[in-house]
């Protein structure tokens, strides 16, 4: 079990250590507040980018949206620099996945100062949407996130087998429809017929290809009904695993589920378990 400093012990910590607890540890009250504020900043900045892409809104509020963009860019830049300064291993963080996301998602705004009229700016600026990936890191203060990850990992083999069966079904059905349906109906090749089978099985139903023979319509109706099972089965598999995962200790490093709730360390990697 990880022991965090008490209030008295925190008062004796250096400023750098205090900020490390706030920025990198979501299990503390200050760290949780920091993550929530950062989450709202990410969401608002991404929404600003989306709104700015609407031509009518951009034409009317371009200046205001630009200043909002500059504000959040400054916030994320300060956050990135703070993480570099207070982390125990600056190089490790800078070249980590999250460190690269933090850097790359901030750069596009600064590029506008050097290439204001660049036609590539519309593409580069969308890199800022990578900030939304930081939301995944912020879910560390929700214990359910780790339990969900373990459930998906444990049900991976069953889901793989299930989708293997689904793949066989769409290939067989696509081939059959290619044989019994005329090319005029849209079934001009086996790959295109398989495309129709996938669209039908997933109950999407674009309507660009439709059977015209009685047998073809009967098979398509059966495939549509089967589509409900395709939606329900993976959900049921994961739900069962999540129910079985409740009450387990989950290692924050390797996601190994520990059934013995009295254990203090992960049996797989040795990391201290958070209870």
C-alpha positions in Angstrom: 0.0 0.0 0.0 1.4 3.4 -1.0 1.7 5.8 2.0 1.3 9.5 1.0 2.7 12.2 3.3 0.4 13.5 6.0 -0.6 17.2 6.2 2.2 17.8 8.7 4.7 16.0 6.6 3.6 17.9 3.5 4.3 21.2 5.2 7.9 20.1 5.7 8.4 19.2 2.0 10.3 21.4 -0.4 8.3 23.4 -2.9 9.4 21.1 -5.7 8.2 18.0 -3.8 4.9 19.7 -3.1 4.3 20.4 -6.7 5.3 16.9 -7.7 2.6 15.6 -5.4 0.0 17.9 -6.9 0.9 17.4 -10.6 1.9 13.7 -10.7 -0.2 12.2 -7.9 -3.9 12.1 -8.4 -4.5 10.2 -5.1 -4.0 13.4 -3.1 -6.7 16.0 -2.7 -4.6 18.7 -4.3 -3.7 16.3 -7.2 -7.3 15.5 -7.8 -8.3 19.1 -8.0 -5.4 19.8 -10.4 -6.4 16.9 -12.6 -10.1 18.1 -12.7 -9.1 21.7 -13.6 -6.7 20.4 -16.3 -9.5 18.1 -17.6 -11.8 21.1 -18.0 -9.1 23.1 -19.7 -8.5 20.3 -22.2 -12.2 19.9 -22.9 -12.8 23.7 -23.4 -9.7 24.1 -25.6 -10.8 21.2 -27.8 -14.3 22.6 -28.1 -12.8 25.9 -29.0 -11.0 24.3 -31.9 -14.1 22.6 -33.1 -16.2 25.7 -32.9 -13.5 27.7 -34.7 -13.8 25.3 -37.6 -17.4 26.4 -38.3 -17.0 29.1 -41.1 -19.9 31.3 -39.8 -18.6 31.3 -36.3 -15.0 31.9 -37.3 -16.0 34.8 -39.5 -17.7 36.5 -36.6 -15.6 35.6 -33.5 -12.2 34.9 -35.0 -10.4 37.4 -32.8 -12.0 36.2 -29.5 -11.4 32.5 -30.4 -7.8 33.3 -31.2 -7.2 34.9 -27.8 -8.9 31.9 -26.1 -6.5 29.7 -28.0 -3.5 31.7 -26.9 -4.7 31.5 -23.3 -5.0 27.7 -23.2 -1.7 27.4 -25.2 0.0 29.4 -22.4 -1.6 27.2 -19.7 -0.5 23.9 -21.4 2.9 25.3 -22.0 3.4 26.2 -18.4 2.0 22.8 -17.4 4.5 21.0 -19.7 7.5 23.1 -18.4 6.4 22.4 -14.8 6.3 18.7 -15.5 9.8 18.9 -17.0 11.1 20.8 -14.0 9.7 18.8 -11.1 9.8 15.2 -12.6 12.4 12.9 -11.1 13.6 12.0 -14.6 13.3 14.8 -17.1 14.5 12.9 -20.1 12.3 9.9 -19.4 9.2 12.2 -19.2 10.2 14.2 -22.3 10.5 11.1 -24.5 7.5 9.3 -22.9 4.2 8.9 -24.8 2.5 11.5 -22.6 5.4 13.9 -22.8 5.4 13.8 -26.6 1.6 14.3 -26.6 2.0 17.4 -24.3 4.7 18.9 -26.6 3.2 18.1 -30.0 -0.3 19.3 -29.1 1.1 22.7 -28.0 3.5 23.4 -30.9 0.9 24.2 -33.7 -0.2 27.5 -32.1 3.4 28.7 -32.0 3.9 27.7 -35.6 1.2 30.3 -36.6 3.6 33.1 -35.6 6.1 31.9 -38.2 3.8 30.5 -40.9 0.6 32.6 -40.6 -0.5 32.0 -44.2 0.6 28.5 -44.6 -2.0 26.2 -46.3 -0.8 23.4 -44.1 -1.9 25.2 -41.0 -5.4 23.7 -41.2 -3.9 20.3 -40.9 -1.2 21.1 -38.3 -3.6 22.9 -36.0 -5.7 19.8 -35.6 -2.8 18.2 -33.8 -4.0 20.1 -30.8 -6.8 17.6 -30.6 -4.2 15.2 -29.2 -4.7 17.0 -25.9 -7.9 14.9 -25.6 -5.6 11.9 -25.1 -4.5 13.4 -21.8 -8.0 12.8 -20.5 -7.0 9.1 -20.6 -4.2 9.8 -18.2 -6.5 11.9 -16.0 -8.7 8.9 -15.5 -6.1 7.5 -13.1 -8.0 9.1 -10.2 -11.0 6.9 -11.1 -10.4 3.3 -9.8 -13.1 2.0 -12.2 -10.8 2.8 -15.2 -8.3 0.2 -14.1 -11.0 -2.4 -13.4 -12.4 -1.8 -16.9 -9.0 -2.3 -18.4 -8.4 -5.5 -16.6 -11.9 -6.8 -17.7 -11.2 -6.0 -21.3 -7.8 -7.7 -21.1 -9.2 -10.8 -19.5 -12.0 -11.1 -22.1 -9.6 -10.5 -25.0 -9.4 -14.2 -26.0 -13.2 -14.7 -26.0 -13.8 -11.6 -28.0 -11.1 -12.6 -30.5 -12.7 -16.0 -31.0 -16.1 -14.3 -31.4 -14.9 -11.8 -34.0 -13.2 -14.7 -35.8 -16.6 -16.4 -36.1 -18.2 -13.1 -37.3 -15.5 -12.8 -39.9 -16.3 -16.3 -41.2 -20.0 -15.5 -41.3 -19.6 -12.3 -43.4 -17.2 -14.0 -45.8 -19.6 -17.0 -46.3 -22.7 -14.8 -46.6 -20.9 -12.4 -48.9 -19.9 -15.2 -51.2 -23.4 -16.7 -51.2 -25.0 -13.4 -52.1 -22.4 -12.9 -54.9 -23.6 -16.2 -56.4 -27.4 -15.8 -56.1 -27.8 -12.0 -56.7 -27.3 -10.4 -60.1 -24.6 -7.8 -60.7 -27.2 -5.2 -61.4 -28.2 -5.3 -57.7 -24.7 -4.2 -56.8 -23.1 -7.6 -56.0 -20.4 -7.2 -58.6 -17.6 -9.0 -56.7 -17.0 -11.1 -53.6 -15.2 -8.2 -51.7 -18.2 -5.9 -52.5 -20.6 -8.6 -51.4 -18.6 -9.0 -48.1 -18.9 -5.2 -47.6 -22.7 -5.6 -47.9 -22.6 -8.4 -45.4 -20.7 -6.3 -42.9 -23.0 -3.4 -43.3 -26.0 -5.6 -42.9 -24.7 -7.6 -39.9 -23.8 -4.5 -38.0 -27.4 -3.1 -38.7 -25.9 0.0 -40.3 -27.8 -0.4 -43.6 -26.4 2.2 -46.0 -28.8 1.0 -48.7 -26.3 1.4 -51.5 -26.5 -2.4 -52.2 -29.8 -4.3 -51.7 -30.8 -7.9 -52.7 -33.6 -8.3 -55.2 -34.2 -12.0 -55.2 -36.4 -13.8 -52.7 -33.7 -16.0 -51.4 -31.3 -13.0 -51.1 -33.9 -11.0 -49.1 -34.5 -14.0 -46.8 -30.8 -14.4 -46.1 -30.4 -10.6 -45.5 -33.3 -10.7 -43.0 -31.6 -13.5 -41.1 -28.3 -11.6 -41.2 -30.0 -8.5 -39.8 -31.5 -10.5 -36.8 -28.1 -12.1 -36.2 -26.7 -8.6 -36.1 -28.4 -8.0 -32.7 -26.3 -10.9 -31.2 -23.2 -9.4 -32.7 -23.8 -6.2 -30.7 -24.9 -8.0 -27.5 -22.3 -10.8 -27.2 -19.1 -8.6 -26.8 -20.9 -6.4 -24.3 -22.0 -9.4 -22.3 -18.5 -10.9 -22.3 -16.9 -7.7 -20.9 -19.7 -7.2 -18.4 -19.2 -10.6 -16.9 -15.5 -10.0 -16.6 -16.1 -6.6 -15.0 -18.4 -8.3 -12.4 -15.7 -10.8 -11.6 -13.1 -8.1 -11.4 -15.0 -6.2 -8.7 -13.2 -6.6 -5.3 -9.8 -7.4 -6.9 -6.7 -5.3 -6.4 -5.3 -4.1 -9.7 -1.6 -3.4 -10.2 -1.2 0.2 -11.6 2.0 -0.9 -13.5 1.1 -4.2 -15.2 -2.8 -4.4 -14.6 -2.4 -7.8 -13.0 -5.5 -8.6 -10.9 -4.7 -9.7 -7.4 -7.4 -11.8 -5.7 -5.8 -11.7 -2.3 -6.9 -8.4 -0.9 -4.3 -8.7 1.9 -1.4 -8.5 -0.6 0.7 -5.3 -0.4 2.8 -6.0 -3.6 2.0 -7.2 -7.1 3.0 -10.9 -7.5 3.9 -10.2 -11.2 6.0 -7.1 -11.1 6.5 -6.3 -7.4 4.8 -2.8 -7.5 3.2 -1.7 -4.3 -0.6 -2.1 -4.6 -2.9 0.9 -3.9 -5.8 -0.2 -1.7 
